[in-house]
Amino acid sequence: MIVDDKIAGGTGTNRRQLLAAALGAAAAITLMPNAVSQAMAQTTPRLLTFSDHQPLEGMRTRFLKEVVFPAIEEESNGRLKIEDHWNGDIAAAYDALGAVSNGTADLATVVPEYTAKELPLHQIFKSFVKGPVDGQQSEFFQQVYAEVPAFPKELDKNNIVQIFFGTGYPVAFFRNAPMTSLDDLKGGKWRSASFWHLDYLKNAGATPVKMHWGPEIPAALKDGTLDGLMVNVDSGYNLNVHDSAPNVLASKDLWLGHVYILAMNKDVWNGLAQEDKEAIQRAAQKSYQPLGPVMADSFDTQLDELREAGASVRTLSMDEVDQFVTATRYEEVQAAWAEEQKKQGVTDATSVIGQVASIMAEFVD
């Protein structure tokens, strides 16, 4: 599973400018002018402490800061205010679930992949090779939570409540030699962090490799001990993988299945007035509206910046995506995983996979 790849926007000048414009437009859609400041003058807000493991520099974190949190303040008429902490100031990625569960933080970004033992069923999302794109990702997660009670129940067992879904960017393949198609995976040594993707690479004919996420990745690609990297496109860009592996194939439809749950401590949630609970729910729905366009613009900009940096970038056709889906034999891998989960006491894994698959079919061709 991904335990080290950071899914955040890049830091290039062009992307910062684009994100600033996109997030500014999103904030304008979400908030009424001066509404927060007027309300704050009339009431003493309740401070809710928030923790995130990543710095305040990428699309996801800035969207929370500039769109979601102001929307919560505005919708609550200033009764709620977020005291935000970034870059692991309160809790690192692996500790976020525990921090919000035990009340160290009122709110936190929880990444299910980092806590597979506590959130086993949430690992299912990444098992799908093809998935929804842009804003449809959040629509998909909302529908799953509404129709499959096993997911909110799993959070409830950990004393947390889901407030907002953040999502990641799709998969890209970086190779240190020319790559005309995904057939070039065969026979090569390919690194991925997801246990699902390692199996899929193997089934597609590659030799899967586990390797710590850091400067050793581009070094291995440069000296040939590693042939390629299957990773979310922004993580590859941020690590400058394209300098040593400048041949890139990407597709929005090859989703990563990565979800960032903005979670609240259940006791804190239960202690809120009903009007404040409803305010948070309204804020989330308003914030989802501009999220898709922001993600789409940022993804396109990342591909443009890779090209500007000298990389050869091609977008896969849908036929190529479907061929890769077939090659991964993902349903066989899902079934084997579900059987293993039964041995661990997770008896409903097979049925939950089926329910998620049914919903997924509504979002993909």
Secondary structure, 3 states (H helix, E strand, C coil): CCCCCCCCCCCCHHHHHHHHHHHHHHHHHHCCCCHHHHHHCCCCCEEEEEECCCCCCCHHHHHHHHHHHHHHHHHCCCCEEEEEECCCCCCCHHHHHHHHHCCCCCEEEECHHHHCCCCCHHHHHHHCCCCCCCCHHHHHHHHHHHHCCHHHHHHHHCCEEEEEEEECCCEEEEECCCCCCHHHHCCCEEECCCHHHHHHHHHCCCEEECCCCCCHHHHHHHHCCCCEEEEEHHHHHHCCHHHCCCEEEECCCCCCCCEEEEEEEHHHHHHCCHHHHHHHHHHHHHHHHHHHHHHHHHHHHHHHHHHHCCCEEEECCHHHHHHHHHHHCHHHHHHHHHHHHHHCCCCCHHHHHHHHHHHHCCCCC
